[in-house]
Amino acid sequence: MSDIARNLDAVHRRIVQAARAAGRDSASVRLLAVSKTFSAQDVRTAFAAGQRAFGENYVQEAIGKIEALAELRADLEWHFIGPLQSNKTRPVAEHFDWVHSVDRLKIAQRLSEQRPDTLPALNVCLQVNVSGEASKSGVSAADAPALAHEIAALPRLTLRGLMSIPEPAADPDAQRVPHRVLRALFDDLRAEGLALDTLSMGMSADLEAAVLEGATLVRIGTAVFGARDYAH
């Protein structure tokens, strides 16, 4: 068994335990393996171990991997999770199945216009800056409802839910606070009639806190693939 396969097993055990603690079915939590900075071969190894959904942050790097793994394309689900500039929306609209990092109407409009008619609607999540950090992308929680309704009305996009990257915290109780904010916003938007089903929150360090607060998709990189080397 490869190291990646062993790591995937360990992460799935963490998800099962966290879901059990939350009184949830572990099948309600999907694992997104964040493969940024790792090779197409690493993705292939994870695929062989049963992983199907992969997250990428950098457009050109990701497209290189998508093309290198073209023969697996029908079985792979590619999620763009990094900050998205307006000049990079076309390749994302053309190559990805999901975009988690939509935080401006302009970006959503460009994705909508540039999504090929031959492909299914692009699944998108609205990124919310739940910690209010100036350095972080994301719409404020106060402005999120109006933007969510505008995005939901666009053609060739399906608004699936919300995403956040909260400020890191070591204490498990502190980790839960921003996830609770996002979950409350998610519930409010559903009550307003938006058909949302995805809460993209939680990474390697705070997976358990996110699942306890209702995450339906956790974005796990280092716990699956190991430490990253950003030198490349």
TILOSE-585370 format. One line per 8 residues: their letters; for each residue x, y, z of N, C-alpha, C. Coordinates in Angstrom, 1 decimal. Layout:
% residues N
A	X/Y/Z/X/Y/Z/X/Y/Z ~ ...
END
This chain:
% residues 232
MSDIARNL	0.9/-1.2/0.0/0.0/0.0/0.0/0.9/1.2/0.0 ~ 0.5/2.2/-0.8/1.3/3.5/-0.9/1.1/4.3/0.3 ~ 2.0/5.3/0.6/1.9/6.2/1.7/0.6/7.0/1.5 ~ 0.3/7.4/0.3/-0.9/8.2/0.0/-2.2/7.4/0.3 ~ -2.2/6.1/0.0/-3.3/5.2/0.3/-3.5/5.1/1.8 ~ -2.4/4.9/2.5/-2.4/4.9/4.0/-3.0/6.2/4.6 ~ -2.5/7.3/4.0/-3.0/8.6/4.5/-4.5/8.8/4.3 ~ -4.9/8.4/3.1/-6.3/8.5/2.8/-7.2/7.7/3.8
DAVHRRIV	-6.7/6.5/4.1/-7.4/5.6/5.1/-7.5/6.4/6.5 ~ -6.4/7.0/6.8/-6.3/7.7/8.1/-7.3/8.9/8.2 ~ -7.3/9.6/7.1/-8.2/10.8/7.0/-9.7/10.3/7.0 ~ -10.0/9.2/6.3/-11.4/8.7/6.3/-11.7/8.3/7.7 ~ -10.8/7.7/8.5/-11.1/7.3/9.9/-11.4/8.6/10.7 ~ -10.6/9.6/10.5/-10.9/10.9/11.2/-12.3/11.4/10.9 ~ -12.7/11.3/9.6/-14.0/11.8/9.2/-15.1/11.0/9.9 ~ -14.9/9.7/9.9/-15.9/8.8/10.5/-16.1/9.1/12.0
QAARAAGR	-14.9/9.3/12.7/-15.0/9.6/14.1/-15.6/10.9/14.4 ~ -15.3/11.9/13.6/-15.8/13.2/13.8/-17.3/13.2/13.6 ~ -17.7/12.5/12.5/-19.2/12.4/12.2/-19.9/11.7/13.3 ~ -19.3/10.7/13.8/-20.0/10.0/14.9/-20.1/10.9/16.1 ~ -19.1/11.7/16.4/-19.2/12.6/17.6/-20.3/13.7/17.3 ~ -20.5/14.0/16.1/-21.5/15.0/15.7/-22.9/14.4/15.6 ~ -23.0/13.0/15.7/-24.3/12.4/15.4/-24.7/12.4/14.0 ~ -23.7/12.4/13.1/-24.0/12.4/11.6/-23.5/11.2/11.0
DSASVRLL	-24.1/10.9/9.8/-23.7/9.8/8.9/-22.4/10.3/8.2 ~ -21.3/9.5/8.4/-20.0/9.9/7.7/-20.1/10.0/6.2 ~ -21.1/9.4/5.6/-21.3/9.5/4.2/-21.8/10.9/3.8 ~ -22.2/11.7/4.7/-22.6/13.1/4.4/-21.4/14.0/4.3 ~ -20.2/13.5/4.5/-19.0/14.3/4.5/-18.1/13.8/3.4 ~ -17.9/14.6/2.3/-17.0/14.2/1.2/-15.6/14.7/1.5 ~ -14.6/13.9/1.0/-13.2/14.3/1.1/-12.7/14.8/-0.2 ~ -12.3/16.1/-0.2/-11.6/16.7/-1.4/-10.1/16.7/-1.1
AVSKTFSA	-9.4/15.9/-1.9/-7.9/15.8/-1.7/-7.3/17.0/-2.5 ~ -6.6/17.8/-1.7/-6.0/19.0/-2.3/-4.6/18.7/-2.8 ~ -4.5/18.6/-4.1/-3.3/18.2/-4.8/-2.4/19.3/-5.3 ~ -2.7/20.5/-4.9/-1.8/21.6/-5.4/-0.3/21.3/-5.0 ~ 0.6/21.6/-5.8/2.0/21.4/-5.7/2.4/19.9/-5.8 ~ 1.5/19.0/-5.9/1.8/17.6/-6.0/1.6/17.2/-7.5 ~ 2.3/16.1/-7.8/2.3/15.7/-9.3/1.1/15.0/-9.7 ~ 1.0/14.9/-11.1/-0.1/14.1/-11.6/0.0/12.7/-11.2
QDVRTAFA	1.3/12.2/-11.0/1.5/10.8/-10.5/0.9/10.6/-9.1 ~ 1.0/11.6/-8.3/0.5/11.6/-6.9/-1.1/11.5/-7.0 ~ -1.6/12.3/-7.9/-3.1/12.2/-8.1/-3.5/10.8/-8.6 ~ -2.7/10.2/-9.5/-3.0/8.9/-10.0/-2.9/7.9/-8.9 ~ -1.9/8.0/-8.0/-1.8/7.1/-6.9/-3.0/7.2/-5.9 ~ -3.5/8.4/-5.7/-4.7/8.6/-4.9/-5.9/8.1/-5.5 ~ -6.0/8.2/-6.9/-7.1/7.7/-7.6/-7.1/6.1/-7.5 ~ -5.9/5.5/-7.6/-5.9/4.1/-7.5/-6.3/3.6/-6.1
AGQRAFGE	-6.2/4.5/-5.1/-6.7/4.2/-3.7/-8.1/4.5/-3.5 ~ -8.8/5.0/-4.6/-10.2/5.2/-4.5/-10.7/6.7/-4.4 ~ -9.7/7.6/-4.4/-10.1/9.0/-4.3/-10.5/9.5/-5.7 ~ -11.5/10.3/-5.7/-12.0/10.8/-7.0/-12.1/12.3/-7.2 ~ -12.2/13.1/-6.1/-12.3/14.5/-6.1/-11.0/15.2/-5.7 ~ -10.5/16.1/-6.5/-9.2/16.7/-6.2/-9.3/18.3/-6.3 ~ -8.6/18.9/-5.4/-8.7/20.4/-5.4/-7.3/21.0/-5.8 ~ -7.4/22.1/-6.6/-6.2/22.8/-7.1/-6.4/24.3/-6.9
NYVQEAIG	-5.2/24.9/-6.7/-5.2/26.4/-6.4/-4.6/27.2/-7.5 ~ -3.8/26.6/-8.4/-3.1/27.4/-9.4/-3.5/26.9/-10.8 ~ -4.0/27.8/-11.6/-4.7/27.5/-12.8/-3.8/26.7/-13.8 ~ -2.6/27.2/-14.1/-1.7/26.5/-15.1/-1.3/25.2/-14.6 ~ -0.9/25.1/-13.3/-0.4/23.8/-12.8/-1.5/22.8/-12.8 ~ -2.7/23.2/-12.5/-3.9/22.3/-12.5/-4.2/21.8/-13.9 ~ -4.2/22.7/-14.9/-4.6/22.3/-16.2/-3.5/21.3/-16.8 ~ -2.3/21.5/-16.4/-1.2/20.5/-16.8/-1.6/19.1/-16.3
KIEALAEL	-2.0/19.1/-15.0/-2.4/17.8/-14.4/-3.7/17.2/-15.1 ~ -4.7/18.1/-15.3/-5.9/17.6/-15.9/-5.6/17.0/-17.3 ~ -4.7/17.6/-18.0/-4.4/17.1/-19.4/-3.5/15.9/-19.3 ~ -2.6/15.8/-18.3/-1.8/14.6/-18.1/-2.6/13.4/-17.7 ~ -3.8/13.6/-17.1/-4.6/12.5/-16.6/-5.9/12.5/-17.4 ~ -5.8/12.9/-18.7/-7.0/13.0/-19.5/-7.8/11.7/-19.7 ~ -7.0/10.5/-19.6/-7.7/9.3/-19.8/-8.6/8.9/-18.6 ~ -8.4/9.6/-17.5/-9.2/9.4/-16.3/-10.3/10.5/-16.1
RADLEWHF	-10.4/11.4/-17.1/-11.2/12.6/-16.9/-12.7/12.3/-16.5 ~ -13.2/11.2/-17.1/-14.6/10.9/-16.8/-14.9/10.5/-15.4 ~ -13.8/10.0/-14.7/-13.9/9.5/-13.4/-13.4/10.5/-12.3 ~ -12.7/11.5/-12.8/-12.2/12.5/-11.8/-13.1/13.7/-11.7 ~ -13.1/14.3/-10.5/-13.8/15.6/-10.3/-12.8/16.6/-9.9 ~ -12.7/17.7/-10.7/-11.7/18.7/-10.4/-12.3/19.9/-9.8 ~ -11.8/20.4/-8.7/-12.3/21.5/-8.0/-11.3/22.6/-7.9 ~ -11.6/23.8/-8.4/-10.7/25.0/-8.2/-11.0/25.6/-6.9
IGPLQSNK	-10.0/25.8/-6.1/-10.3/26.3/-4.7/-9.4/27.5/-4.4 ~ -8.6/28.0/-5.3/-7.7/29.1/-5.0/-8.3/30.4/-5.4 ~ -7.7/31.5/-5.1/-8.2/32.9/-5.5/-8.2/32.9/-7.0 ~ -9.3/33.5/-7.6/-9.5/33.5/-9.0/-9.5/34.9/-9.5 ~ -8.6/35.2/-10.4/-8.5/36.6/-11.1/-9.4/36.5/-12.3 ~ -9.9/37.6/-12.7/-10.8/37.7/-13.9/-10.1/37.2/-15.2 ~ -8.8/37.4/-15.3/-8.1/37.0/-16.5/-7.9/35.5/-16.6 ~ -8.2/34.8/-15.5/-8.0/33.3/-15.5/-9.3/32.5/-15.5
TRPVAEHF	-10.5/33.2/-15.6/-11.7/32.5/-15.5/-12.0/31.6/-16.6 ~ -11.6/31.9/-17.9/-11.9/31.1/-19.0/-11.3/29.6/-18.9 ~ -10.0/29.5/-18.6/-9.6/28.1/-18.5/-10.2/27.3/-17.3 ~ -10.6/28.1/-16.3/-11.3/27.4/-15.1/-12.7/27.0/-15.6 ~ -13.4/27.9/-16.3/-14.7/27.5/-16.8/-14.7/26.4/-17.7 ~ -13.6/26.2/-18.5/-13.5/25.2/-19.5/-13.1/23.8/-19.0 ~ -12.3/23.8/-17.8/-11.7/22.6/-17.4/-12.2/22.0/-16.1 ~ -12.8/22.8/-15.2/-13.1/22.3/-13.9/-14.6/22.0/-13.8
DWVHSVDR	-14.9/21.1/-12.7/-16.3/20.8/-12.4/-16.9/21.7/-11.3 ~ -16.0/22.1/-10.4/-16.4/23.0/-9.3/-15.5/24.2/-9.2 ~ -16.0/25.3/-8.7/-15.2/26.4/-8.3/-15.7/26.8/-6.9 ~ -14.8/26.8/-5.9/-15.2/27.1/-4.5/-14.9/28.6/-4.1 ~ -14.2/29.3/-4.9/-13.6/30.6/-4.5/-14.2/31.8/-5.2 ~ -15.5/31.7/-5.5/-16.2/32.8/-6.1/-16.6/33.8/-5.0 ~ -16.1/35.0/-5.2/-16.4/36.0/-4.1/-16.8/37.4/-4.7 ~ -17.0/37.5/-6.0/-17.4/38.7/-6.7/-18.3/38.4/-7.8
LKIAQRLS	-19.3/39.2/-8.0/-20.3/39.0/-9.1/-19.6/38.9/-10.5 ~ -18.6/39.8/-10.7/-17.8/39.8/-11.9/-17.2/38.4/-12.3 ~ -16.7/37.8/-11.3/-16.1/36.5/-11.5/-17.1/35.5/-11.9 ~ -18.2/35.5/-11.1/-19.4/34.6/-11.4/-19.9/34.8/-12.8 ~ -20.0/36.1/-13.2/-20.6/36.4/-14.5/-19.6/35.9/-15.6 ~ -18.4/36.0/-15.4/-17.4/35.6/-16.4/-17.4/34.0/-16.5 ~ -17.5/33.4/-15.4/-17.6/31.9/-15.4/-18.8/31.4/-16.1 ~ -19.9/32.1/-15.9/-21.2/31.8/-16.5/-21.1/32.0/-18.0
EQRPDTLP	-20.5/33.1/-18.5/-20.4/33.4/-19.9/-19.4/32.4/-20.6 ~ -18.4/32.0/-19.9/-17.3/31.2/-20.5/-17.5/29.7/-20.3 ~ -18.5/29.3/-19.6/-18.7/27.9/-19.4/-19.2/27.3/-20.8 ~ -18.5/26.3/-21.4/-19.0/25.8/-22.6/-20.4/25.1/-22.5 ~ -21.2/25.3/-23.6/-22.5/24.7/-23.6/-22.5/23.2/-23.6 ~ -21.3/22.7/-24.0/-21.2/21.2/-24.1/-21.0/20.5/-22.8 ~ -20.7/21.3/-21.8/-20.5/20.8/-20.4/-21.7/21.0/-19.5 ~ -21.8/20.2/-18.5/-22.8/20.5/-17.5/-22.6/21.8/-16.8
ALNVCLQV	-23.6/22.3/-16.1/-23.4/23.6/-15.4/-22.3/23.5/-14.4 ~ -21.5/24.6/-14.2/-20.4/24.6/-13.3/-20.9/24.8/-11.9 ~ -20.5/23.9/-11.0/-20.9/23.9/-9.6/-20.0/25.0/-8.9 ~ -20.6/25.9/-8.2/-19.8/27.0/-7.6/-20.2/27.1/-6.1 ~ -19.3/27.5/-5.3/-19.5/27.9/-3.9/-19.1/29.4/-3.7 ~ -19.8/30.1/-2.9/-19.5/31.4/-2.6/-18.5/31.4/-1.4 ~ -17.3/32.0/-1.6/-16.3/32.1/-0.6/-16.6/33.3/0.4 ~ -16.7/33.0/1.6/-17.1/34.0/2.7/-15.9/34.1/3.6
NVSGEASK	-15.5/35.4/3.8/-14.4/35.7/4.8/-15.0/35.8/6.2 ~ -15.1/34.6/6.8/-15.8/34.6/8.1/-14.9/35.2/9.2 ~ -13.6/35.3/9.0/-12.8/35.8/10.1/-12.5/37.3/9.9 ~ -12.9/37.9/8.8/-12.7/39.3/8.6/-11.3/39.7/8.4 ~ -10.4/38.7/7.9/-9.0/39.0/7.7/-8.8/39.8/6.4 ~ -8.1/40.9/6.5/-7.9/41.8/5.3/-7.1/41.0/4.2 ~ -6.3/40.0/4.6/-5.4/39.3/3.7/-6.2/38.2/3.0 ~ -7.4/37.9/3.4/-8.1/36.7/2.9/-9.1/37.2/1.9
SGVSAADA	-9.3/36.3/0.8/-10.3/36.5/-0.1/-11.7/36.2/0.5 ~ -12.7/36.6/-0.2/-14.1/36.2/0.3/-14.9/37.4/0.6 ~ -16.2/37.3/0.3/-17.2/38.3/0.6/-17.5/38.3/2.1 ~ -17.9/39.5/2.6/-18.2/39.5/4.0/-19.5/38.8/4.3 ~ -19.7/38.3/5.5/-20.9/37.6/5.8/-22.1/38.5/5.6 ~ -22.0/39.8/5.9/-23.1/40.7/5.7/-23.5/40.9/4.2 ~ -22.5/40.8/3.3/-22.8/41.0/1.9/-23.1/39.7/1.2 ~ -22.9/38.6/1.8/-23.0/37.3/1.2/-24.4/37.0/0.7
PALAHEIA	-25.5/37.3/1.4/-26.8/36.9/0.9/-27.2/37.6/-0.4 ~ -27.0/38.9/-0.6/-27.3/39.5/-1.8/-26.5/38.9/-3.0 ~ -25.2/38.7/-2.8/-24.4/38.1/-3.8/-24.8/36.7/-4.1 ~ -25.2/35.9/-3.1/-25.6/34.5/-3.4/-26.8/34.5/-4.3 ~ -27.8/35.4/-4.0/-29.0/35.4/-4.9/-28.7/35.8/-6.3 ~ -27.7/36.8/-6.5/-27.3/37.2/-7.8/-26.6/36.0/-8.6 ~ -25.8/35.3/-7.9/-25.0/34.2/-8.5/-26.0/33.1/-8.9 ~ -27.0/32.8/-8.0/-27.9/31.7/-8.2/-28.7/31.9/-9.5
ALPRLTLR	-28.9/33.2/-9.9/-29.7/33.5/-11.1/-29.0/33.4/-12.4 ~ -27.6/33.2/-12.3/-26.9/33.1/-13.6/-27.0/31.8/-14.3 ~ -27.0/31.8/-15.6/-27.1/30.6/-16.4/-25.7/29.8/-16.4 ~ -25.8/28.5/-16.6/-24.6/27.7/-16.7/-23.8/27.6/-15.4 ~ -24.3/28.1/-14.3/-23.7/27.9/-13.0/-24.8/27.3/-12.1 ~ -24.4/26.5/-11.2/-25.2/26.0/-10.1/-24.6/26.4/-8.8 ~ -25.2/27.3/-8.0/-24.7/27.7/-6.7/-25.0/26.5/-5.8 ~ -23.9/25.9/-5.3/-24.1/24.7/-4.4/-24.0/25.0/-3.0
GLMSIPEP	-23.2/26.1/-2.6/-23.1/26.3/-1.2/-22.0/27.4/-0.9 ~ -21.4/27.2/0.3/-20.5/28.2/0.8/-19.1/27.6/1.1 ~ -18.1/28.4/1.0/-16.7/28.0/1.4/-16.1/29.0/2.3 ~ -15.2/28.6/3.1/-14.4/29.5/3.9/-13.0/29.0/4.2 ~ -12.1/29.9/4.5/-10.8/29.5/5.0/-10.5/30.4/6.2 ~ -11.0/29.9/7.4/-10.9/30.8/8.5/-9.5/31.0/9.0 ~ -9.3/31.9/9.9/-8.0/32.2/10.6/-7.6/30.9/11.4 ~ -6.4/30.4/11.3/-6.0/29.2/12.0/-6.1/29.4/13.5
AADPDAQR	-6.5/28.4/14.2/-6.6/28.4/15.7/-6.2/27.0/16.2 ~ -5.5/27.0/17.3/-5.0/25.7/17.8/-6.1/25.0/18.7 ~ -6.9/25.8/19.3/-7.8/25.3/20.3/-9.1/24.8/19.5 ~ -9.5/23.5/19.8/-10.6/23.0/19.0/-11.9/23.8/19.2 ~ -12.1/24.3/20.4/-13.4/25.2/20.5/-13.3/26.4/19.7 ~ -12.1/27.0/19.7/-11.9/28.2/18.9/-12.0/27.9/17.4 ~ -11.6/26.7/17.0/-11.7/26.3/15.6/-13.1/26.3/15.1 ~ -14.0/25.9/16.0/-15.4/25.7/15.7/-16.2/27.0/15.4
VPHRVLRA	-15.7/28.1/16.0/-16.5/29.4/16.0/-16.7/29.9/14.5 ~ -15.6/30.0/13.7/-15.9/30.5/12.3/-16.7/29.5/11.5 ~ -16.5/28.2/11.7/-17.4/27.2/11.0/-18.8/27.4/11.4 ~ -19.1/27.7/12.7/-20.5/27.9/13.1/-21.1/29.1/12.4 ~ -20.3/30.2/12.2/-20.8/31.4/11.5/-21.2/31.0/10.1 ~ -20.3/30.2/9.4/-20.6/29.8/8.0/-21.9/28.9/8.0 ~ -22.0/28.0/8.9/-23.2/27.1/9.0/-24.5/27.9/9.2 ~ -24.4/29.0/10.0/-25.6/29.8/10.3/-26.0/30.5/9.0
LFDDLRAE	-25.0/31.1/8.3/-25.3/31.8/7.0/-25.9/30.8/6.0 ~ -25.3/29.6/5.9/-25.8/28.6/5.1/-27.3/28.3/5.4 ~ -27.6/28.1/6.6/-29.0/27.8/7.0/-29.9/29.0/6.7 ~ -29.4/30.2/6.9/-30.2/31.4/6.5/-30.6/31.4/5.0 ~ -29.5/31.2/4.2/-29.7/31.2/2.7/-30.7/30.1/2.3 ~ -30.6/29.0/2.9/-31.5/27.9/2.5/-33.0/28.3/2.9 ~ -33.1/29.0/4.1/-34.4/29.4/4.5/-35.0/30.5/3.6 ~ -34.1/31.2/2.9/-34.5/32.2/1.9/-34.8/31.6/0.5
GLALDTLS	-34.7/30.3/0.4/-35.1/29.6/-0.8/-34.0/29.1/-1.7 ~ -32.7/29.3/-1.3/-31.6/28.9/-2.2/-31.4/27.4/-1.9 ~ -31.3/26.6/-3.0/-31.1/25.1/-2.9/-29.7/24.8/-2.7 ~ -29.1/25.1/-1.5/-27.7/24.8/-1.2/-27.6/23.5/-0.5 ~ -26.5/22.8/-0.9/-26.2/21.5/-0.2/-24.8/21.3/0.2 ~ -23.9/22.3/0.0/-22.5/22.1/0.3/-21.9/23.2/1.2 ~ -21.3/22.7/2.3/-20.5/23.5/3.2/-19.1/23.1/3.0 ~ -18.3/23.8/2.3/-16.9/23.5/2.0/-16.0/24.2/3.1
MGMSADLE	-15.7/23.4/4.1/-14.9/24.0/5.2/-14.2/22.9/6.0 ~ -13.0/23.3/6.5/-12.2/22.3/7.2/-11.1/21.8/6.4 ~ -9.8/21.9/7.0/-8.6/21.4/6.3/-7.9/20.4/7.3 ~ -6.7/20.1/7.0/-6.0/19.0/7.7/-6.0/19.3/9.2 ~ -5.8/20.5/9.6/-5.7/20.8/11.1/-7.0/21.0/11.8 ~ -8.1/21.3/11.1/-9.4/21.5/11.8/-10.5/20.7/11.2 ~ -10.2/19.6/10.6/-11.2/18.7/10.0/-12.3/18.4/11.0 ~ -11.9/18.0/12.2/-12.9/17.6/13.2/-13.9/18.7/13.6
AAVLEGAT	-13.3/19.9/13.8/-14.2/21.1/14.2/-15.2/21.4/13.1 ~ -14.7/21.3/11.8/-15.6/21.6/10.7/-16.7/20.6/10.6 ~ -16.4/19.3/10.8/-17.4/18.2/10.7/-18.4/18.4/11.8 ~ -18.0/18.7/13.0/-18.9/19.0/14.1/-19.8/20.1/13.9 ~ -19.4/21.1/13.1/-20.3/22.2/12.7/-21.0/22.1/11.4 ~ -20.9/20.9/10.8/-21.8/20.7/9.6/-21.1/20.6/8.3 ~ -19.8/20.6/8.2/-19.1/20.5/6.9/-19.7/19.3/6.1 ~ -19.9/19.6/4.8/-20.2/18.4/3.9/-19.1/18.1/3.0
LVRIGTAV	-18.1/19.0/3.0/-16.9/18.7/2.1/-15.7/19.3/2.9 ~ -14.7/18.5/3.1/-13.5/18.9/3.8/-12.3/18.9/2.8 ~ -11.5/19.9/2.8/-10.4/20.1/1.8/-9.1/19.7/2.5 ~ -8.6/18.5/2.2/-7.4/18.0/2.9/-6.3/17.8/2.0 ~ -5.1/18.5/2.3/-3.9/18.4/1.5/-2.8/17.6/2.1 ~ -2.2/18.3/3.1/-1.0/17.7/3.7/-1.3/16.3/4.4 ~ -2.4/16.2/5.0/-2.7/14.9/5.7/-2.9/13.7/4.7 ~ -3.1/14.1/3.4/-3.2/13.1/2.3/-1.9/12.9/1.6
FGARDYAH	-1.3/14.0/1.1/-0.1/13.9/0.3/1.2/14.2/1.0 ~ 1.2/14.7/2.2/2.4/15.0/2.9/2.7/16.5/2.9 ~ 3.9/16.8/3.4/4.3/18.2/3.4/4.6/18.7/2.0 ~ 4.2/20.0/1.8/4.4/20.6/0.5/5.7/21.2/0.3 ~ 6.3/21.1/-0.9/7.5/21.8/-1.3/7.1/22.9/-2.2 ~ 7.1/24.2/-1.8/6.7/25.3/-2.6/7.9/25.8/-3.5 ~ 9.0/25.2/-3.4/10.2/25.6/-4.2/9.9/25.6/-5.7 ~ 9.0/24.7/-6.1/8.7/24.5/-7.5/7.6/25.4/-8.0
END
